Amino acid sequence: MARSRLSIERQYVRSLSYEAHDVPAVFAEVEGHPDVIGKVGVDVALLDDDLYEVVLRLVVASGPEDQPLFEIDLEYAAVVRVDDVIGSAASSLLRVEVPALLFPFARNLVANITAESGFPPVLLDPIRFGASFDGPEPAEA
């Protein structure tokens, strides 16, 4: 029986938006680490027979929803090749394993962006991608 293979052909920042509100005045109001609200999403698109794009989306904001201190919207992606995997096994691999591999890189970007913008670095908690996996098939491009 052949073993399935996953290879990351390329990983990259697909989209990045950052906005800080009321700077530099806000720095006088911030003490310690501000509260952070985050949302996570994963999209998968078929590019070719065994080639997929997996996009991990992180939306991070700090402060009240109507007046956040800052907002980050990051799409961190990879082009991956999956050999000898079909059906729900492929979906699990693409929607659970690949985002788990991408997350540390995206987390590092969020920490660096917040630190370089004058706020304490935001260190996102680890995410268990398998906990929310419901098994849909990868979307075709």
C-alpha positions, 0 to 999 in steps of 0.5 A, a space after each residue: 500500500 502506497 503512503 500518502 504524501 503531503 508537500 508544501 510547494 510554497 507558503 506566503 502572505 496572501 493578504 495583510 491589512 493592519 490599522 491602528 486607531 488614534 495613534 499615538 494618543 492611544 499609547 498613553 491609554 494602553 497599559 500591559 497587554 490589551 484584550 484581544 479578540 480573534 477569528 480563524 478561518 480556513 479555505 481550500 481551493 483545488 488548483 490542479 489534479 493534486 495541487 491545492 491552495 490552503 488559506 489560513 485567515 486570522 482576524 485579530 482586534 483589540 479593545 471594544 468592537 466599536 472602537 478597537 485599538 488595532 485590527 489585523 486581517 491576515 491571510 497566510 497561505 500555502 500551495 500544497 501537493 497531496 499524493 495518494 489521498 482521497 475523500 475525507 482523508 484529503 479534506 482532513 489533511 487540507 483543513 486540519 494538518 496544513 493549517 496547523 503547519 501554517 499557524 506558527 508562521 501566521 502567529 509570528 507575523 501577528 506578534 511582529 506586527 503588533 510589536 512593531 506598531 508600538 503595542 505589546 506583541 500579541 501571542 495567539 494561543 495555539 489552535 486545535 484545528 481538528 476540533 472544528 473539522 466537519 469534513 467538507 470536501 475541498 472546494 474547486 477553483 
